[in-house]
Amino acid sequence: MNKFDGILFCTDLDGTLLKNDKTISKENLDAIEYFKSEGGYFTFITGRLPYFSEKFYQIIHPNAPIGCINGGGVYDYETKKYLHAITLPPSVIELVEYVDRAIPNIGIQLNTLERIYFSNHNQANVDFCRWTDVEDLNLDYHKVTEPIAKIVFADNDINNIHRLAELLDSHPRAAEFDFVHSERTLYEILPKGVHKGAALAPIAQSLGVDRSRTVVVGDYNNDIGMVKEAALGYAVANATDEVKAVADRITVSNEEHAIARIIQELERDA
């Protein structure tokens, strides 16, 4: 019957599709397969790089390109190529140095299009490597020669994250970049105009899907852009107040098969 013909459904991973233990429920996986079998396009938009979200690709089997690097990239796993990618100007290192001088123990992660380099290794960076299973590549940020897609600062002390945000906002070059609080312990520098919503249009265009047929769901502040950009934006019950404020609908939590619930609603509304 193709109940979902021409609908593009994009989900965030952590805190949304993934349960707290980083697994995906059978209920969600079954619902995704049903959605695709009825003509829908399903994929994810994540802050992660393609190489360390591939394990989820192999489980979910999206039938559309993914959004990655918090909207800075669109990647096709079938061809192993970026369809779209934006990197930071070299001047971003001035901001990294500024933060490094002010908060010497803050963790620093430099995301290129292919890998992550860790500087100023602190407990938050160690924790990040553990829960993402990403390789721990230590390298001084001055020595990274590849184009940088985003900078991530990590600290388990939320007061340092708040101080960091104030420092970046006060930097003379702040207007040249965008900043986002992507997880409780993580704060990012992104290219100007980059957010998860910026990946939605290229994905839709690659499939010939109109914006009016787009659905997204997220939980954290780095999801705000895509929730606002989609025709129908959902927040999970465990989302931040900021995400709930811009969502069209609020669904159940990531522990309660939120993706399956949304697909049930889409079927009801069809």
N, C-alpha and C positions, 0 to 999 in steps of 0.2 A: 504493500500500500504506500510505501515511502512517506510515512507520517512526518518525518523530519527533513524532507527533501529541501536542500539549499540552506539549512540552518548551520551556522558555525558556532560551536560551543567550545569556549576556551576556559580552562581552569588554572588556578594557581596550584602549586604542589604542596609545599609545607604548610600545615595548618588548615588545609582546605581539602584537597583530594587525599593527601596522606594522613593517616591516623597519627597520633602522638608518638607511636613506636616506629614511624616511618614505613609502615606497610599500607597496602591498599586493600580494602575489604572486598570480599567476593561479591557482595551486593553491588558495590560501585562498578567492579569490573564487568559483571553481567549486564548492568544497565548501560554501560558504555558500548558493549558489543551490540546490544539491542538497538541503541541509538544509531550506530553506524549502519546496521543492517537495514534500517528504515530510511536511509538516504542522508543522514546527518554527517557533518564533518566534526570530528572531535580532536582536540589537541590541548597542549598546555603552554602557558606563558610563565616563565620562571626567572628568578634572578641568577640561577645557576648557568654555568657554561655548558655547551652541548656535551662535552666529553664526560662530565660527571653527573649528567641527568640521563645518559643513555640507558642505564639499567631500568629506569622508569619507562623509557620509550619501548624497551623490549617487553615490558609487562603490559603496557597500555595499548601499544600498536596504534598510535594516532594515524589518521588517514589525511593529515594536513601537515604542513610545516609547523615547527614549534617557534615560539617567541622565547628569547633567552637574554641574559645579561640585563635584566630589568627593562627590556624593550629596546636595548641597543643593538640587538641582532635578531634576524629571522633565519632559521637553519633548516635545511632539508636533509634528514637522515638517509633518505634513499640515495641521494647523490653525494652525501658527505660534504656538502658545500653550503656556505652562507649565501642566502638570497639577498641579504641586506645586512650591513654592519656599519656602526658608527664608532669611532675611537676618540679619545681625549687629545687635546693639544698638548705639546710638551710642557707648556706653562703650568700644568697641573702639579708638577713637582714642587713648585713654589708653595702651594697650599699644603702639600705633604710635609715639607720642611717646617713650615709655620706651626703645624699641629705637633710635629715631632719635638720641636723645641719646647712647646708649652706643656705637653703631656708626654714626657719621655718614655713611659712604659706602655703606651697604647699600642695595641696590635695593628699592623698594617698589612693589607693584602692587595697586591697588584694583579688585576685580572686582565690578561691579554686575551686574544680571541681563541687561544688554544690551551692555556694553562694558568695556574695561579702561583704567584711567588709570595712568600711570607717574609716580612721584615718585622723586627721588634717582637719576636715571639713571646707572647704572654699566655696566660691560662685560657683566655677567650679564643685565641687562635688554635691552641691545642684542642679545646673542646670542639671548635668548628671542624677541624680535620677528622676528629673521631666520629661526629654525627653525620658528616657528609661522605666519609671514606675517600676524601680527596688526598692525593699525594702531598706530603709535606716537603715542599721545595723552598729551602731557605736561601734568600738572596737579598742583599742590600738594595733598596729601591732605586738608588742612583745607578745601579749596574744593569737594570732591565732595559734592553735595547729594542724589544718588540713594541709595536703600537699597543697602547693601554686602552682597554675598553671601559674599565671603571676601577675606582679605588675604594676599598672597603676598610674602615677602621673598626676594630673589635675590642670591647672591654666589658667585663662582667659587672663593673661598677656603673650603674645607670647615671650617677652624678658626673662621671667622666664623659659619658655620651652626651649629656645635656651641655656640659662645658664645651665639648667638641663642636656641637651644633652652633653655639654662640660664637666660637672662634671663627668657624668657616663663614658664617653670615657677616662677620665684621672684616673679613679680608678684603683688600682693595680690588681683587679680581673676582670676588664672589659672583658678580652678575654674569660672568662668562660660563658659569657651570650651574647644574642643578644638584640638589642634595636631597637624600631621602633616608628616613629611618626604616630600614628594611626588616629588621628583627629586633628583639629587645636589646641584644648586645651588639648590634651591627648598625653602622651609619655609613652612607656611601656618597661618593662624588661621581656624578654622571655627566656625560656631554649635555650641553644646553639643549633643552627640548626633548630629552630622552626620558621616557617613563614606559611602563608596560602597555599603556594605551597606544603608544607610538608603534608597537608591533602589530596591533590588531588590524589596522588598515592594509599593510602589505600582505598579511596572511589572507585576509578576505579577498583582496585583489587577485592574488595568485590562484584562487579557486573560483573567481567570478561571482563571489557572494556579496550582496548588497549589505551596507551597514545595518539596515533595518532588520536583517536576519541574523544578527550577532547576539550571542548570550555569553556572559562571563560570570565567574564567581571567584571571590578572594577573601582574605582574612586580615591582611596587615596593610600598613600605610603605603607600601610600595605597590599595592594593588589598586589604589584610588584612581589612578589615571585610566586603567582599563575598565574599571567599574563605571566610571563616568562616560567613557567613550562608547561603550556598547549600547545597543538598542535596549537590552534588558540586562541590568547589572544586579547580581546577587551578592549579599554578604552572608557568610556562615554565622551561626549563633555565637561562636567564639571569636568573631572578628573584633577589631578595635572599634571604639565609638566613632572614630573618624571615617572608617570604611562604611559602617552602618548608616552614617549620616548622608552619604552620597548614593547609597544603594536604592534600587527600585523595590527590591524585595529582600527579606531576611529569611534564611532557611535554617535547617537544623545544623548542629555542630559537625566538625570533621570526624568526630567519634560516632556519628549517627548516620553514616552513609549519605552525606549531603548531595553528592552527585546523582545518586539514584533518586533521591527525593525531587531534585530539580527536573530530571528527565520525566518523572511521573507528572509533574506539573505542566511541562511543555506538551506532553501527550494529551493531558486534559484540556489544555488551551487550544490545541490544534483544531 
